[in-house]
Amino acid sequence: MSPRKRAQRTLELLGLAPHDKIPWSLHGKFEDSNHTCGAKIEIRDDIREWDYGDYEGLTSKTIREQRAERGEGPWDIWKDGCPGGESPEQVTNRLDAFIAEIRDQWHSKAIGKPKGKSPPGDVLVVAHGHILRAFAGRWVNKNIADNPSLILEAGGVGTLR
């Protein structure tokens, strides 16, 4: 799970209360639900949102206007990254390491085993924005620069296999 409060609140709203105490102070309350899970919640820096550096808090429109005023060309986060923040290569490296860990720690024990005869291999990742598009793209070995073609619904749920 992303360390951002917005992602933590999203998990709270899902109502999947873990058996163990959550590793943050509640931002609201867990939605009323009869669904509990035995999942271990981990806050992972490797699924945090892209570091926008100098562009943090700015809209794409503002970034385009500022770049035009400075005589800079068009900007594409997927190809150019963010000045003072992360490059696409840096995001790729941290996501690739996270994906390798998921596949090694969770999926390798379950893949190829008869259903019901293997340990659980599911992982729920809760995050937002560009990082989820980048994560889904890297999951299927797409270059981050190609991610604009990968659209995720806001508030949606995606399944990667």
N, C-alpha and C positions, 0 to 999 in steps of 0.2 A: 504494500500500500504506500502511496505517496505520502511524504511528510507534511503536505499542505493541509491546512484546516478544511478546505473545501472538499478534499477527498475523504478526510475523516468523517465529515458530516454526511457525505454520500453514503458511506458504509452504515452510519447510524440510521439513515433513512431507509436502508434496505431491510432493517429489522432482523438481521441474522445475528442475534445476540450470541456471542461466544460463551463457552463455559467459564473461561478465565476472564479476569478483568481486562478491559481494553487499555492499551498503553498510552492513553492521553486523557485529559479532562474532557468530559462530554461537552459538546458544543450545542447541545439541545438534549433530546432524550432519544433512546431507541424507540422507533415507532412500535406501537402495540402490535405484537406478533406472537404467534405460537411457534415460530420457527427459531430453534436454537441450533447452533452448530458446534462441533467440537474443534473447530479450526483454531489454529494458532495465528494470531495477528502479528504481522511484522511490519514495522515502518521502514521502508527501504528508500534510501537516497537515490538508488539507481533508477527508480521510476518517477522521480520528481519531475515537475514540468521543466521544459527547456529553460536554460538560463538566458534571459533576454538582454542581459547586460545594459548597455546604454539605451536600449529600446524598452526597458521595463516600464510598464504602465502607459505606453504610447499606443495609439490605434495605428492600424496599417496606413490609414489615410494621412495621419500626422507624420509618420515615418517617410512616406512618399513625398510629402510636401517639404520636409526638412532636407531630404536628399536632393530634391530638385533645386532648392535654394542654394545648396552647396555645390551644385553642378555635378552631383553624383548620379550614376545611372540607376536603372530600376533595381529593386531589391526583392529577393526571394529567400525566405528563411531556409527553405529546403536546400538551396544551393550555396547561399552566402553566409548562413549563420547570423550571429549578432555581434556587432563590435562591442568589446568589453564583456561579452558573454561566451556562449558555447558555439563552436563550429559544428557543422553536420558530422564531421569525423569524430569529434568528441562524444556527441550524442550516440552515434553508431557504436562506438567502443563500449560505452557503459551499458547500452541496451543489449549488445551481443553478449557481454559477460553475464548479465542478468538472465537472458534466455538460456545460455549454456548451463547456468546453475539450475534453472527450473527443469530443464531436460534431464540433467544428470541426477539431481536430488529427488525428483518426483516422477517424471515420466519414464525413466529407464527401468524403474521397478515395476511399472504397470504395463508397458507396451509389450504386446505379444502374449500376454497371459490371458487365460480364460476369464471371462467376466465373473466377478465375485470371488476369484481365487488370487487376486493380487491386492497389494496395499493400495489405498487411495492415491490417485495421481493427479487429482484436480487442483488447480491453483486459481484463485480469484484475485485479479489485479484491479485495484481501484485507483484511478488517476483521472486526469483531465487534459483536454486540449491537444496541442501538437504532439505531446509525448506519446499519447495513445495511438495516434496515426503512425508515428515513427515506430512504435513498438510492434504494431500489427504488420507494418511493412517489413521490418527486420525479421519478424517471425517467419515470414515466407521468403526471406533472403532478397527482398527488394532493396535497391539503393534508396536512401532517404531522399535524394533529389527527385525521385519518381513519385513521392508520396502524395502530391496534389491529386493524383488519380484515385487515391484511396480515401473515400469519404466515409466518416463514421457519424451516425446520428447523435445529436446532442441528447444526453440522457438515455442513450441506447445501451444495449447489452450485446456484446460480441463474443463468439466462441471461436477460439483458435485451436486447431488440432495438429 
